[in-house]
Amino acid sequence: MCAGRALVQVTPHLSCVGVHLLARWLDQQGHCPPVVAGLQPAITRSQQHRADDDFALFHHRDQTLRGRLQALCFAPLLGIEPVAGVDTHEHPLETLLGRGSHRSPLQQVLGQRERGGAAGALRPALLPETAGQIPYVDGVMIASWSRRSMHKGHITMLGRLMAGSQALIAHNAKGQALFVTSQPPDVQGSRVLGDSGHKGARATGVALCVIDRAVHAGAIACAFDEHGFGWLCRRDEHESDGRQSFAATGVDRLADGPTLARGQWNVPRPDDPRPCVMVEPVAGKPLGSWGTPTLQAAVEPSAWPRVYRERHAMPAHRVKGMMDHGALKTTYGRKTRVGPDRHQQRARDELEQSLAAAHKRVDPKAPAVNAHQDKVAASASKGPGKRLAQRRHALARGDKALQEAQNNPTKLREHAAALGPPRQRAERDVRTQTMMTFRTLVLANALMAFMSVLVGPLDLQGRLDCLLTILCERSGARMETDCHVVYWVNTVGLSASSQRLLTAMVDGLCAMDLREQGKPMHVRLKGLPP
């Protein structure tokens, strides 16, 4: 310390120094006020619709809303995934926000925000200032444990199908999250996109998106093209046999060697007008992509393979990072609602379709058996012979096929009867989950912006998630004087390579001109515990 400067406060043991620095940068950037401003109209609407109820949320000041929102956002960075863990973990919320967890009952706050429909108020906070980039859509399954009969989907845990919910998240080319919607796990992704695609288009201002290969239904694509939405998707391997399956109107040679052909199907398909682009590598299977006419008008078909490859890489890395630092797959909210059993209804619909197809297979077999009987009678009138034996074998095969065709509808009706009367199943109330997923996306966008400013000018060789872990999980100390604030970061236990990375990041933090309460902040390394 320089002589003559008054000491205001010293915190000798400070956990998660990097989280404190991130919080100060977010305050300096004005990150939370827009979110709080979006929550206020939702609270006002809830107060008007619930005139007889009196929630504590109705009387919160902006400062209280901001503090509790920050507590929810920073909890994953402090190693707290379930909100109930705020009561049991030793965390630096009091030094970070100026209040402890006993003054912030976050579980109660979540319940009040859930009833007020606050999830939608967070959507504008995700949108960038400049739109226009094609969103990349990917999904993540969130499992939920329950003893009740619930709708299940492709959520596996320990080799079992689980109940829960699925979140479809849209990212732009820079990796920023734009939109999310939560749906039951048993609903197909194409149907989810069909229900929420127009919402995402209105929210992001972009009517184009790149989706996974699992959503390849031509009917869905045609329906969205009628509304002016453009989709790009990878064709499944069983949908085409290479360039021979469609009429190639243009063939190009890519710079890295593969051949690119584009065109329509050889056999016209009025119900499937999607153009196709086929990439045939020098060695390996051909890869096809399809797009709607709206997409074809906006993006050159020769660029479709590159655009899809970017979709495959960007959401996968972003979702993994949100699992590590944002508790994306943590289950929030235990409420359920009961409705018709969709599993039973789908099984019944499949049996009805199979029964109709079985009846159609019976109709042509009876005349064929009658024809075989006439042939056997004609051969028998001429006496025993080789032709009579052949026709009797054909008649036996026809009788067997007819009997199996007649027995199949009976079996299907028995299966339909075994399903029993219409049942009910429970499914998650995803309001709290959607709100916390928005929280995770807001945190992920903030972390990405912070790390881009910090690491951008530096020449660092390391993954961003690794750099973030090194910075946020270190302890240290804090000292405040009348004219500046100093943070120390402990380097005890770090390897030589990690110390070099941390040193470079500390230099970057000092160059960011961070301020706390108007005072300049300085960051230093400390080799010994304070």
C-alpha atoms as one frame of an Amber mdcrd trajectory, in Angstrom:
protein
   0.000   0.000   0.000   1.031   3.501  -0.647   1.422   5.615   2.449  -1.330
   8.026   3.349  -4.240   6.132   1.762  -7.091   5.190   4.057  -8.075   1.552
   4.235 -11.830   1.075   3.809 -12.331  -2.696   3.896 -10.321  -5.920   3.667
 -11.719  -9.366   2.911  -8.837 -11.782   3.534 -10.700 -14.950   2.468 -12.728
 -14.531  -0.726 -14.111 -17.458  -2.725 -14.574 -17.463  -6.498 -12.671 -14.271
  -7.253 -13.384 -14.632 -10.977 -17.137 -14.561 -10.345 -16.715 -11.250  -8.481
 -14.806  -9.821 -11.437 -17.461 -11.074 -13.851 -20.191  -9.498 -11.708 -18.424
  -6.139 -11.725 -18.020  -6.269 -15.513 -21.707  -7.123 -15.969 -22.693  -4.216
 -13.724 -20.443  -1.952 -15.764 -22.078  -3.167 -18.990 -25.624  -2.708 -17.618
 -26.512  -6.372 -18.060 -29.234  -6.807 -15.415 -31.381  -3.632 -15.723 -32.922
  -4.645 -19.110 -33.916  -8.022 -17.655 -35.461  -6.383 -14.577 -37.274  -3.927
 -16.828 -38.775  -6.877 -18.687 -39.859  -8.544 -15.445 -41.772  -5.522 -14.203
 -44.572  -5.705 -16.851 -44.977  -9.428 -16.133 -45.329  -8.684 -12.419 -47.849
  -5.923 -13.149 -49.964  -8.210 -15.356 -49.884 -10.935 -12.725 -50.926  -8.442
 -10.060 -53.887  -7.339 -12.179 -55.012 -10.912 -12.916 -54.567 -11.989  -9.288
 -56.194  -9.115  -7.493 -57.110 -11.368  -4.543 -53.547 -12.680  -4.072 -50.711
 -10.858  -2.425 -47.224 -12.110  -3.337 -44.035 -10.673  -1.946 -42.930 -10.390
  -5.567 -45.517  -7.648  -6.118 -43.751  -5.341  -3.657 -40.106  -5.937  -4.617
 -37.961  -2.965  -5.531 -35.778  -3.039  -8.633 -32.735  -3.483  -6.393 -34.254
  -6.606  -4.820 -35.251  -8.059  -8.187 -31.769  -7.390  -9.527 -30.090  -9.041
  -6.550 -32.196 -12.190  -6.710 -31.785 -12.430 -10.469 -28.023 -12.173 -10.010
 -28.154 -14.846  -7.303 -29.913 -17.220  -9.718 -27.460 -16.452 -12.529 -24.281
 -16.793 -10.477 -25.361 -19.903  -8.550 -24.011 -22.399 -11.184 -20.656 -20.619
 -11.216 -20.476 -21.114  -7.455 -21.014 -24.863  -7.786 -24.728 -24.665  -6.882
 -27.006 -26.370  -9.389 -30.266 -27.064  -7.503 -31.598 -23.834  -6.028 -32.051
 -25.554  -2.667 -28.254 -25.867  -2.514 -28.027 -22.134  -1.770 -29.122 -22.947
   1.802 -26.472 -25.631   2.364 -23.390 -24.511   0.452 -20.831 -22.080   1.740
 -20.837 -19.468  -0.995 -19.732 -15.845  -1.429 -23.179 -14.394  -2.222 -22.874
 -11.975   0.690 -19.600 -10.549  -0.607 -20.781 -10.817  -4.204 -24.211  -9.181
  -3.895 -24.142  -7.600  -0.469 -26.670 -10.037   0.993 -26.702 -13.667   2.066
 -28.952 -16.542   1.097 -31.068 -16.201   4.247 -32.348 -12.902   2.802 -32.945
 -14.379  -0.661 -35.370 -17.344  -0.492 -34.796 -18.231  -4.136 -37.119 -21.248
  -4.129 -40.003 -19.025  -3.068 -39.038 -16.414  -5.640 -39.123 -19.048  -8.377
 -42.627 -20.132  -7.395 -43.904 -16.572  -7.482 -42.289 -15.888 -10.846 -43.668
 -19.135 -12.203 -47.241 -18.147 -11.335 -46.602 -14.725 -12.812 -45.392 -16.122
 -16.154 -42.021 -14.412 -15.941 -40.328 -16.800 -18.405 -41.495 -14.857 -21.427
 -40.079 -11.630 -20.010 -36.553 -13.004 -20.309 -36.794 -13.653 -24.064 -35.902
 -10.109 -25.210 -32.750 -10.271 -23.071 -31.412 -13.056 -25.301 -31.717 -11.223
 -28.603 -28.632  -9.470 -30.002 -28.659  -5.862 -31.087 -28.181  -6.852 -34.734
 -30.121  -9.771 -36.190 -29.954 -11.366 -39.620 -27.842 -14.463 -39.021 -29.303
 -17.919 -39.633 -30.133 -19.617 -36.309 -28.911 -23.139 -35.601 -31.447 -25.260
 -33.691 -30.481 -28.090 -31.372 -32.218 -29.880 -28.519 -31.285 -31.117 -25.063
 -33.188 -33.630 -22.943 -33.686 -32.962 -19.214 -34.563 -36.072 -17.218 -36.933
 -36.044 -14.257 -37.467 -38.748 -11.625 -41.018 -39.654 -10.641 -43.017 -42.630
  -9.382 -46.079 -41.502 -11.320 -47.053 -42.699 -14.774 -45.612 -39.967 -16.983
 -44.974 -39.412 -20.655 -41.501 -40.602 -21.645 -39.255 -40.004 -24.606 -35.685
 -40.529 -25.743 -34.213 -39.562 -22.372 -31.912 -42.315 -21.173 -30.308 -42.575
 -17.786 -28.683 -45.782 -16.602 -30.115 -47.525 -19.655 -33.728 -46.525 -18.978
 -36.255 -44.296 -20.684 -36.980 -41.320 -18.463 -39.703 -38.748 -18.096 -38.784
 -35.081 -18.188 -38.764 -32.380 -20.846 -36.852 -31.333 -23.916 -35.549 -27.862
 -24.674 -34.996 -26.696 -28.242 -32.398 -23.916 -28.304 -31.538 -21.631 -31.222
 -28.022 -20.159 -31.558 -26.650 -17.758 -34.111 -23.373 -18.198 -35.973 -21.448
 -16.492 -33.151 -22.754 -18.966 -30.581 -25.172 -16.593 -28.864 -28.409 -18.164
 -27.637 -31.484 -16.555 -29.195 -34.556 -18.556 -28.251 -35.674 -21.634 -26.306
 -38.877 -23.578 -25.893 -39.627 -26.492 -23.556 -41.820 -29.419 -24.565 -42.655
 -32.935 -23.302 -40.073 -35.581 -24.254 -42.498 -37.808 -26.170 -43.364 -35.129
 -28.737 -41.286 -35.311 -31.915 -38.914 -32.481 -32.670 -40.639 -31.659 -35.956
 -43.925 -31.122 -34.148 -42.244 -28.939 -31.534 -40.710 -26.806 -34.255 -44.065
 -26.696 -35.983 -45.723 -25.356 -32.837 -43.016 -22.876 -31.865 -41.256 -22.035
 -35.139 -43.387 -18.968 -35.771 -42.664 -17.744 -32.223 -38.937 -18.100 -32.777
 -39.162 -16.362 -36.148 -41.022 -13.428 -34.614 -38.624 -13.261 -31.650 -35.400
 -13.443 -33.646 -36.612 -11.587 -36.726 -35.178 -14.343 -38.947 -37.428 -16.755
 -40.852 -34.575 -19.158 -41.677 -33.051 -21.890 -39.522 -30.826 -24.951 -39.759
 -32.155 -28.029 -37.972 -31.033 -31.557 -37.158 -31.408 -34.509 -39.516 -34.063
 -36.007 -37.220 -36.578 -33.504 -38.593 -36.904 -34.597 -42.203 -40.676 -34.805
 -42.783 -41.661 -33.396 -46.157 -45.137 -32.431 -44.923 -43.659 -30.305 -42.124
 -41.258 -28.631 -44.528 -44.018 -27.851 -47.022 -46.291 -26.494 -44.302 -43.576
 -24.133 -43.078 -42.662 -23.063 -46.575 -46.256 -21.919 -47.050 -45.752 -19.562
 -44.086 -42.504 -18.214 -45.515 -40.110 -20.122 -43.237 -36.903 -21.506 -44.688
 -35.352 -24.714 -43.309 -32.111 -26.523 -44.042 -31.681 -30.127 -42.918 -29.497
 -33.167 -43.618 -31.236 -36.010 -45.432 -31.303 -39.401 -43.768 -29.131 -42.056
 -45.362 -32.141 -44.202 -46.334 -33.849 -41.379 -48.236 -31.642 -41.417 -51.336
 -29.180 -43.588 -53.233 -26.741 -40.896 -54.186 -26.858 -38.807 -57.326 -28.843
 -41.524 -59.128 -31.936 -40.788 -57.012 -32.471 -37.265 -58.361 -31.914 -35.325
 -61.545 -28.784 -33.262 -61.042 -29.103 -29.896 -62.773 -25.732 -28.610 -61.646
 -22.496 -30.378 -60.764 -19.555 -28.595 -59.156 -16.197 -29.661 -57.806 -15.465
 -28.323 -54.319 -12.038 -27.012 -53.403 -11.284 -29.937 -51.059 -12.150 -32.602
 -53.643 -15.794 -33.771 -53.205 -18.358 -33.416 -55.965 -21.461 -31.337 -55.292
 -24.661 -31.899 -57.270 -28.054 -30.245 -56.855 -31.480 -30.821 -58.332 -34.910
 -32.440 -57.853 -36.030 -36.057 -57.625 -35.924 -38.212 -60.765 -39.540 -39.258
 -60.182 -41.643 -36.120 -59.640 -43.085 -35.821 -56.132 -45.844 -33.190 -56.022
 -46.021 -33.438 -52.217 -42.239 -33.042 -51.827 -40.944 -30.029 -53.789 -37.771
 -29.687 -51.683 -34.565 -29.170 -53.671 -31.673 -31.416 -52.710 -27.907 -30.947
 -52.614 -25.703 -34.054 -52.672 -22.024 -34.090 -51.672 -20.134 -37.137 -52.955
 -16.728 -37.427 -51.276 -13.810 -39.213 -52.888 -14.220 -42.033 -50.353 -17.246
 -42.673 -48.170 -21.001 -42.324 -48.311 -22.673 -39.414 -50.098 -24.261 -36.792
 -47.871 -27.468 -35.081 -48.901 -29.080 -31.879 -47.630 -32.498 -30.522 -48.398
 -33.953 -27.061 -48.053 -37.228 -25.320 -48.658 -37.699 -22.991 -51.644 -37.626
 -20.034 -49.232 -34.166 -21.070 -48.074 -33.012 -21.624 -51.653 -33.930 -18.040
 -52.471 -31.893 -16.726 -49.520 -28.859 -19.070 -49.437 -26.955 -20.397 -52.446
 -27.397 -24.215 -52.601 -23.660 -24.729 -53.006 -23.215 -23.265 -49.499 -25.700
 -25.646 -47.829 -23.138 -28.291 -46.785 -20.900 -25.677 -45.176 -23.820 -24.034
 -43.364 -24.979 -27.397 -42.002 -21.485 -28.319 -40.797 -21.358 -25.073 -38.851
 -24.686 -25.979 -37.222 -23.314 -29.336 -36.135 -20.275 -27.803 -34.448 -21.656
 -24.616 -32.884 -24.680 -25.863 -30.858 -22.841 -28.972 -29.668 -20.056 -26.901
 -28.090 -22.427 -24.296 -26.718 -24.751 -26.885 -25.133 -21.792 -28.676 -23.556
 -20.535 -25.413 -22.103 -23.966 -24.629 -20.671 -24.031 -28.040 -19.003 -20.642
 -27.358 -17.401 -21.181 -23.749 -16.292 -24.947 -23.176 -16.427 -26.576 -26.289
 -14.927 -28.527 -26.746 -18.157 -29.620 -30.323 -17.424 -30.616 -29.701 -13.803
 -34.313 -30.323 -13.143 -36.251 -27.386 -11.722 -39.869 -27.655 -10.612 -41.702
 -30.806  -9.519 -45.229 -29.811 -10.503 -47.109 -32.053 -12.933 -50.377 -31.902
 -14.812 -52.568 -34.800 -15.872 -53.887 -35.312 -19.392 -54.709 -38.019 -21.953
 -52.194 -40.831 -22.343 -50.515 -39.992 -25.649 -48.527 -43.231 -25.622 -51.774
 -45.220 -25.534 -53.360 -43.003 -28.164 -50.398 -43.414 -30.528 -50.439 -47.201
 -30.030 -54.173 -47.229 -30.772 -53.705 -45.134 -33.917 -50.955 -47.473 -35.149
 -53.185 -50.507 -34.563 -56.055 -48.869 -36.439 -53.781 -48.143 -39.392 -52.439
 -51.701 -39.303 -55.992 -53.065 -39.122 -57.066 -51.052 -42.165 -54.006 -52.275
 -44.086 -54.702 -55.875 -42.989 -58.260 -55.724 -44.358 -56.885 -54.489 -47.664
 -54.499 -57.453 -47.817 -57.365 -59.950 -47.295 -59.433 -58.745 -50.266 -57.126
 -59.887 -53.133 -56.234 -63.234 -51.520 -59.749 -64.825 -51.569 -60.150 -64.572
 -55.408 -56.637 -65.979 -55.804 -57.572 -69.044 -53.687 -60.747 -69.545 -55.746
 -58.679 -69.432 -58.924 -56.295 -72.085 -57.530 -59.296 -74.286 -56.625 -60.623
 -74.083 -60.183 -57.214 -75.029 -61.548 -56.980 -78.020 -59.180 -60.461 -79.188
 -60.197 -59.535 -78.913 -63.884 -56.333 -80.923 -63.391 -58.137 -83.557 -61.257
 -60.651 -84.157 -64.055 -57.759 -85.112 -66.344 -56.368 -87.623 -63.875 -53.300
 -87.707 -61.595 -50.178 -86.028 -62.841 -47.334 -83.649 -62.166 -49.413 -80.543
 -62.906 -52.084 -81.631 -60.375 -49.484 -81.931 -57.598 -48.058 -78.478 -58.444
 -51.485 -76.875 -58.385 -52.372 -78.544 -55.082 -49.156 -77.106 -53.550 -50.072
 -73.651 -54.876 -53.576 -74.027 -53.435 -52.123 -74.995 -50.036 -49.853 -71.942
 -50.037 -52.777 -69.708 -51.010 -54.981 -71.164 -48.262 -52.226 -70.601 -45.692
 -51.680 -67.014 -46.820 -55.430 -66.348 -46.732 -55.741 -67.863 -43.267 -52.831
 -65.729 -41.959 -54.333 -62.622 -43.545 -57.703 -63.381 -41.927 -56.110 -64.098
 -38.542 -54.043 -60.894 -38.542 -57.059 -58.533 -38.109 -58.280 -60.714 -35.264
 -54.923 -60.423 -33.497 -54.837 -56.677 -34.061 -58.328 -56.285 -32.584 -57.201
 -58.298 -29.569 -54.202 -56.008 -29.133 -56.470 -52.970 -29.402 -58.816 -54.433
 -26.785 -55.839 -55.137 -24.511 -55.029 -51.422 -24.463 -58.181 -50.934 -22.418
 -60.193 -47.757 -21.960 -58.552 -44.352 -22.414 -56.036 -43.705 -19.660 -54.340
 -40.624 -18.296 -50.678 -39.771 -17.762 -48.905 -36.933 -16.050 -46.344 -34.618
 -17.589 -44.105 -31.897 -16.247 -45.257 -28.358 -15.718 -42.331 -26.755 -17.550
 -42.888 -23.140 -16.503 -40.138 -23.172 -13.874 -37.850 -25.254 -16.102 -38.298
 -22.835 -19.000 -37.569 -19.870 -16.751 -34.383 -21.453 -15.415 -33.322 -22.475
 -18.934 -33.678 -18.836 -19.942 -31.521 -18.036 -16.918 -28.883 -20.450 -18.188
 -28.928 -18.926 -21.675 -28.620 -15.407 -20.282 -25.637 -16.552 -18.206 -24.068
 -18.333 -21.184 -24.376 -15.230 -23.369 -22.837 -13.098 -20.613 -19.931 -15.514
 -20.151 -19.267 -15.635 -23.877 -19.260 -11.833 -24.130 -16.988 -11.506 -21.080
 -14.499 -14.105 -22.313 -14.429 -12.630 -25.811 -13.498  -9.225 -24.377 -10.955
 -10.786 -22.016  -9.316 -13.323 -24.331  -9.782 -11.480 -27.624  -6.652  -9.272
 -27.436  -4.580 -12.050 -25.817  -2.662 -14.792 -27.593  -3.851 -17.733 -25.482
  -3.778 -21.369 -26.502  -6.557 -23.007 -24.511 -10.249 -23.826 -24.511 -12.594
 -21.135 -23.274 -14.296 -23.455 -20.791 -10.883 -24.361 -19.333  -9.920 -20.690
 -19.035 -13.239 -19.907 -17.386 -12.771 -22.715 -14.870  -9.274 -21.543 -13.954
 -10.486 -17.988 -13.437 -13.770 -18.567 -11.598 -12.821 -21.361  -9.212  -9.803
 -19.699  -7.594  -9.992 -18.132  -4.152  -8.235 -14.961  -3.108  -8.616 -11.734
  -1.189  -9.988  -8.219  -1.643  -8.850  -4.849  -0.383 -10.604  -1.525  -0.829
  -9.052   1.839  -0.158 -10.440   5.312  -0.586  -9.297   5.469  -4.214  -9.053
   1.912  -5.650  -9.995  -1.766  -5.199  -7.486  -4.630  -5.407  -8.318  -8.312
  -5.927  -5.727 -11.036  -5.328  -6.030 -14.462  -6.976  -4.339 -17.417  -5.312
  -2.099 -19.543  -7.517  -1.395 -22.281  -4.972  -1.719 -25.739  -6.521  -1.797
 -24.593 -10.145   0.465 -26.236 -12.683   2.996 -24.174 -14.591   0.865 -24.089
 -17.736  -2.254 -23.055 -15.787  -0.284 -20.335 -14.025   0.809 -18.955 -17.395
  -2.822 -18.871 -18.562  -3.972 -17.240 -15.328  -1.203 -14.641 -15.547  -2.248
 -13.733 -19.079  -5.894 -13.446 -18.025  -4.986 -11.234 -15.060  -3.111  -8.935
 -17.448  -6.211  -8.876 -19.645  -8.439  -8.041 -16.672  -6.203  -5.135 -15.722
  -6.461  -3.842 -19.292 -10.287  -3.937 -19.260 -10.537  -0.821 -17.044 -12.938
  -2.435 -14.580 -14.464  -0.251 -11.900 -16.322  -0.888  -8.670 -18.376   1.950
  -7.178 -16.461   4.325  -9.392 -13.072   3.147  -8.141 -10.567   1.513 -10.529
 -10.005  -2.196  -9.956  -6.643  -3.940 -10.018  -6.062  -7.700 -10.133  -2.899
  -9.309  -8.765  -1.593 -12.849  -8.286  -0.690 -14.209  -4.875   1.409 -17.327
  -4.480   0.682 -17.856  -0.777  -2.709 -18.068   0.903  -3.648 -14.749   2.518
